[in-house]
Structures are given as C-alpha cells and as structure tokens.
C-alpha cells in the first residue's frame, strides 16, 4: 500500500532545499513512494470526534526557489485518509501549538503522529533537560527577582533567555558588572507571565554549540554550530556557522542517558544541543539539522526516520 503522509508545517514555498529538515523528510518519504499532503495548524479541525485538515497534495523537488509543486486543497480526514502525520511547524510553543498537540493526540491508535504530541506537549525543549539534571549546566527557572539576582551573584557570567523562545531569539549574554541586567529582567517579566531561564554562561560555546540528531533514541551524528566572533548565540538562524564534528564521550553519554526516554515517549526525530558536555535543549517540536548531519557524516537521518516509521506501522 502507498504510504499517505500529512505534514503539519509552515508553508513549504519558502523552504531552503539545501538545509530545511521538513523538506528533507518530505523528499525521503517521496523516494519510498509516499503520497504527500501539507497543511498549516490553522487548517486543522475537530468536529464530533472527526479530525480533518484542508491539505494540499504536493510533490517536492530539489529546485531552489521552487521546493514543491502543489495541487488544490482538499478536506482530508486524518483518521481515514492518512497513515502518518508529521508535526513539523516551527515554535513558538504557545497555546496554538499546545492546542494542535491536544487535537492530534486524539489520533492515537488510529493514525501515527510523530513526534508523539502528548510528550511534545508535556516536554518543552528547554524544560525537557530537567529530567536529566546531571547533564544540565547550572540553571534557574524563575520569575522571582530575588532568586534571579542571587543566581547571578553566584555565577556572575550568565545567559538570560525566554522559556519558550526558539531559533536563538531574545537570548542575552550578561557579563559581570553589566548594569543592564536589572532592566533586562524587568523587560522580560513585563511582557510575559512565564518564568525566565537564567543559566551559567558556558565559555565552551566559543568552540561551538553541538547539534546531535537522534532517531528513535539512537544518536545518528552531529555537527558544530560556531557563533560569529564576539557573539554568544550559535544558532544557524542568527548567523552561526555549521562545521563537521565528531561525537565525544560526553556527547555519547548524554545520548545514552536520554535516548531510552525519547524512544519510550515516541520522540522519533530529536535534536539535542550540547555545549562543552552540557545538555542545554532537547528539540522535539520541529528539530533541524538533518541535512547538515547527512552532509557531514554520510548518514541520512531522514531515510532512517522513514525506516523507523515503517517498522512502527508494521508492528501495529
């Protein structure tokens, strides 16, 4: 039977065919004969137990500027017309994102949804590492100004970032003696009711922030994201540069610790971030880096992902 795949994602018209992970997943699915559909979260509906989406059939092509050819939208039943749903829209991890997780969670036992939305919903990227605190850098999650001040007093050199930020946005390195720390905390606390994350600054970031891809709990490979000179943020979206990198013993120890939990929770495609042997994030919402790992290591996480999907479907 032809595999029918619906991808809940941001519009693919703007996807970079050389680096976009969603494009790579769609391309790998197409190579094994899958029928592809694409829709955005706002196209998703629940009505009397039925879950549908206004989806566009598509074929992808490795043509810069024209990554996909679309047919007219049709109303697709995610229970009857689809075998696999990929939840691939970018954060922010807001109430819209959480609502989509709740709706897709209702497909359990009928349609395979990856990553499993129940555990995407309950394991946000910057909070997931709390279950593996032996590998975390010194971290405070709080809105309490006294606690935040005391943490900075202890660690001096700190990173301040929003709890549900993404792509390196609003990440600030505050050095000892910087008088902007107080106003920065006021700014963060004034625009959201959420706690902040304050972490001890890791000087090792100058040598790179490693992205490691895991498929079904197993490390496939990784690469370094090196920040621009004078910058603390290494995300590719804010100017970091991707470089080849081997996995160290510390990296493999983190993967061995977290891998079984990811597998048990149906988090099949995950990208973790490691700086100097410390686990900083577990990206399970819409992890990137698949094409970079393939290019640097010769191992293809996208193809491995679909092998795992087929195994899961065959076992149900």
C-alpha positions in Angstrom: 0.0 0.0 0.0 1.1 3.6 -0.7 2.1 5.4 2.5 0.0 8.5 3.0 1.7 11.3 4.9 0.3 14.6 6.1 2.8 17.2 7.2 1.6 19.9 9.6 4.1 22.6 8.9 4.9 26.2 7.9 4.3 26.9 4.2 6.9 24.9 2.2 7.2 27.5 -0.5 9.9 29.2 1.4 11.9 26.1 2.3 15.6 26.1 1.6 16.1 22.8 -0.3 19.8 22.6 0.9 19.1 22.9 4.6 15.4 22.6 5.5 14.7 19.4 7.6 11.0 19.3 6.7 11.9 19.4 3.0 14.4 16.6 3.6 11.8 14.4 5.4 9.3 15.0 2.6 11.9 14.2 -0.1 12.9 11.0 1.7 9.2 9.9 2.0 8.6 10.6 -1.7 11.6 8.4 -2.6 9.9 5.4 -1.0 6.6 6.2 -2.9 4.7 8.1 -0.2 1.7 10.3 -1.1 2.3 13.7 0.5 0.0 16.4 1.8 0.8 19.7 3.5 -1.3 21.8 5.8 -0.8 24.6 8.4 -2.1 24.3 12.0 -4.9 26.8 11.3 -6.2 24.3 8.7 -6.8 21.6 11.4 -10.4 21.0 12.7 -12.1 18.8 15.2 -15.8 18.0 14.8 -17.7 15.4 16.7 -14.7 13.1 17.1 -13.5 13.6 13.5 -10.2 15.3 12.8 -9.7 16.9 9.4 -7.4 19.3 7.6 -7.6 21.4 4.5 -4.5 20.0 2.9 -2.5 20.4 -0.3 -1.2 17.4 -2.1 2.3 18.1 -3.1 5.4 16.7 -4.8 8.8 18.1 -3.6 11.7 18.8 -5.9 15.3 19.9 -5.2 14.9 23.1 -7.1 16.0 26.3 -5.2 13.1 28.7 -5.0 10.5 26.1 -6.0 10.8 23.3 -3.5 7.3 21.9 -4.1 4.6 21.7 -6.6 1.1 21.8 -5.0 -2.4 20.7 -6.1 -5.6 22.2 -4.9 -6.5 21.9 -1.3 -8.9 19.2 -0.2 -10.5 18.3 3.1 -8.6 15.3 4.3 -9.6 13.0 7.2 -6.6 12.4 9.3 -8.2 9.2 10.6 -9.3 7.7 7.3 -7.1 9.2 4.6 -3.7 9.4 6.3 -1.3 6.9 7.7 1.3 9.3 9.3 1.0 12.9 10.5 4.3 14.8 10.9 4.0 17.7 13.4 6.7 20.0 11.9 5.5 23.6 12.4 8.1 25.9 14.0 7.6 27.2 17.5 6.7 29.5 19.3 5.5 26.9 21.8 2.3 28.8 22.6 -1.4 27.9 23.2 -1.9 27.4 19.4 0.9 24.9 19.4 -0.4 23.2 22.6 -4.0 23.0 21.2 -2.7 21.3 18.0 -1.0 18.8 20.2 -4.2 18.1 22.1 -6.2 17.6 18.9 -3.5 15.4 17.2 -3.3 13.4 20.4 -6.8 12.1 19.8 -5.5 10.2 16.7 -3.6 7.8 19.0 -4.4 4.2 18.0 -5.8 5.4 14.6 -3.1 7.4 12.8 0.6 7.5 13.7 1.6 11.1 14.8 5.3 12.0 15.1 6.7 13.2 17.3 4.1 11.8 19.8 2.1 15.0 20.6 1.3 14.0 24.1 5.0 14.1 25.0 5.8 17.1 22.8 3.2 19.0 24.8 4.5 17.8 28.1 8.2 18.1 27.3 9.0 21.6 26.0 12.5 22.0 24.7 14.1 24.0 27.5 12.3 22.1 30.2 12.9 18.5 29.0 16.6 18.6 30.2 15.3 19.0 33.8 14.8 15.2 33.9 18.5 14.8 33.2 19.9 17.5 35.6 23.2 15.7 36.0 23.9 16.8 32.4 22.5 20.4 32.7 24.6 23.5 33.2 23.7 25.5 36.4 20.1 26.6 35.6 17.4 28.7 37.2 13.8 28.8 36.0 12.0 31.5 37.9 10.2 34.8 37.9 11.3 35.7 41.4 13.7 38.7 41.2 15.5 37.8 44.4 16.2 34.3 43.2 17.3 35.6 39.8 19.6 38.2 41.5 21.1 35.6 43.8 21.8 33.2 40.9 23.6 35.9 39.0 25.6 36.8 42.1 26.7 33.2 42.4 27.5 32.6 38.7 28.5 36.2 37.7 28.5 35.5 33.9 25.0 34.4 32.8 22.7 33.8 29.8 19.1 35.0 30.1 16.5 33.7 27.7 12.8 33.2 27.4 11.4 29.8 28.4 9.6 29.2 25.1 11.9 31.1 22.7 13.4 29.5 19.6 16.0 30.0 17.0 18.3 31.9 19.3 15.8 34.8 19.6 16.0 37.0 22.7 19.0 35.2 24.1 21.2 37.6 26.1 24.7 37.1 27.5 25.1 39.3 30.6 28.6 39.7 31.8 29.7 40.5 35.3 29.2 44.2 36.2 26.7 44.8 33.3 24.2 47.3 34.7 21.7 46.3 32.0 20.9 43.1 33.9 18.1 44.7 36.0 16.4 46.5 33.2 16.6 43.4 31.1 14.9 41.3 33.7 12.2 44.0 34.1 11.7 43.9 30.3 11.3 40.1 30.2 9.0 39.9 33.2 6.9 42.8 32.0 6.0 41.3 28.7 5.1 37.7 29.8 3.7 35.8 32.8 6.1 33.0 32.2 9.3 32.3 34.1 12.7 33.0 32.6 15.7 30.7 32.2 18.9 32.0 33.6 22.0 29.8 33.0 25.6 30.0 33.9 27.5 31.1 30.8 29.5 28.3 29.2 32.7 29.7 27.7 32.9 26.5 25.6 30.3 28.0 23.3 33.1 29.9 21.6 34.2 26.5 20.2 30.6 25.6 19.2 27.2 24.5 20.2 26.8 21.0 19.0 23.5 19.8 17.5 23.1 16.0 17.7 20.4 14.2 15.9 18.8 11.1 17.4 16.4 8.7 15.6 14.2 6.6 17.9 16.6 7.3 20.8 19.8 6.4 18.9 22.5 9.0 18.1 23.0 9.3 14.3 25.5 12.1 14.2 26.1 15.8 14.9 27.7 19.0 13.8 29.0 22.1 15.5 27.3 25.5 15.2 30.0 28.1 15.8 28.9 31.7 16.7 30.1 34.7 15.0 33.1 36.3 16.6 32.0 38.3 19.7 28.6 36.6 19.8 27.2 34.1 22.3 24.4 32.7 20.1 25.4 30.0 17.7 22.0 29.1 16.1 22.3 29.0 12.3 19.2 31.3 12.1 21.2 34.1 13.7 24.4 33.7 11.8 26.1 30.7 13.3 28.3 28.5 11.0 27.9 24.8 10.7 31.1 22.7 10.9 31.8 19.0 11.0 32.3 17.5 14.5 32.7 14.0 15.9 30.6 13.0 19.0 32.7 13.0 22.1 32.5 10.6 25.0 30.5 13.2 26.9 28.1 13.6 24.0 27.6 9.8 23.7 27.0 9.6 27.5 24.2 12.2 27.2 22.7 10.4 24.3 22.8 7.1 26.1 21.1 8.6 29.1 18.3 10.4 27.2 17.8 8.0 24.3 15.6 5.4 26.1 13.3 8.1 27.4 12.9 9.6 24.0 12.1 6.2 22.4 9.6 5.3 25.1 7.8 8.6 24.6 7.6 8.3 20.8 10.0 11.2 20.2 11.4 9.6 17.0 13.2 12.6 15.5 15.0 14.8 18.1 17.9 17.3 18.0 19.7 17.9 21.3 22.0 20.8 21.9 25.2 20.3 23.8 27.8 22.9 24.8 31.0 21.7 26.4 29.5 18.4 27.6 26.3 20.1 29.0 22.8 19.4 27.7 21.1 22.7 27.1 18.0 21.8 25.0 16.0 18.9 23.7 14.4 19.9 20.4 11.4 17.7 19.8 9.0 20.1 18.3 10.5 20.8 14.9 14.1 19.8 15.1 16.5 20.9 12.4 19.9 19.7 11.3 19.1 16.6 9.3 20.7 17.7 6.1 23.8 19.0 7.8 24.3 15.7 9.6 23.9 13.9 6.3 26.4 16.2 4.5 29.0 16.0 7.3 28.7 12.3 8.2 27.3 10.5 5.2 24.5 9.0 7.4 21.0 10.1 6.3 18.7 10.7 9.3 15.7 11.4 7.0 15.9 7.9 5.4 16.5 6.4 8.9 13.4 8.2 10.1 11.2 6.6 7.5 12.7 3.2 8.2 11.6 3.6 11.8 8.1 4.8 10.7 7.6 1.7 8.6 8.7 -0.5 11.4 6.2 1.2 13.7 3.4 0.8 11.2 4.2 -2.9 10.6 4.1 -3.6 14.3 0.6 -2.1 14.9 
